[in-house]
Amino acid sequence: MPTDTPKNPECDETLAQRARGGDLTAFSELARRYQAPLLRFLARWATGSGESVEDLVQEAFLRVYRTLSTYSVGRPFKPWLFTVSYRVAVERARKRQVHYAGDVAAAADTHPEAGALAEAAEARGNLWRLAQRVLTIEQFSTVCLYYVEDLSVAQVAGVLRKSPTAVKVLLHRARVRLLDALPAEEVPTARGRAASGAGQQMNTRECSDAGV
C-alpha cells in the first residue's frame, strides 16, 4: 500500500519570510524550534535577576515578532534571532542594574584542554550548570552561541556587538575558567586527554573560523 511521503520541513528563512508577511503558523513553528535554544541561551541572564528565564524568553519572542519587519529576507535567521534576544536581555539587565563582566583584552584563541574539558564536564552531566555558575554572562553567552548553537565567530561577534578578536578572547577565557573549576582530581585526566588529541575537533573549527 502506498504511503504518503513526509514533506521536508521548511527552512528557518522561509518560515521567517512567511511570518514577516503575517503568517502566525509560520511564527509558531519558529517559536517551537527555538524555545529550547533560547531557554538555554538566556538562562544565565535570568540568574540572580529575580525573574524566570521563561519570562525572558517570552519577552524575546515578543520582540522578535514585533521587529520581523526589520528582518531582511534571505538573511540567516538564527543569528538575527539571537541578536534580538540578546538585546532584550541586555536591556532588562540594565533596567535592573544587573552588571556583567566583559572581557576586552586580546589573547590567543588556542587551548589544548578544550575538547577534554567538554568531555569531562559532559561525563559528569553538569556542563551547563557549571558554566552558569562560574562564567560571566558574556562568557556564557559566547560559549552557548559558538559551541551549542554552532554560530561562527563572525556571527557571534554580530550578536554580541563585539569584534571577532573579542569573541575569541571570551571563548579562551571561558575554557580556562571552566577548566579551573573542575574538581582537582579531574584536571590531570582532562589535560591528558587534551594532549592525546581530544581537543582537535574544537580547535580545528576555531582555526577554520579564523581563516587559518
Beta strands, then each sheet from edge to edge (+ up, - down):
end
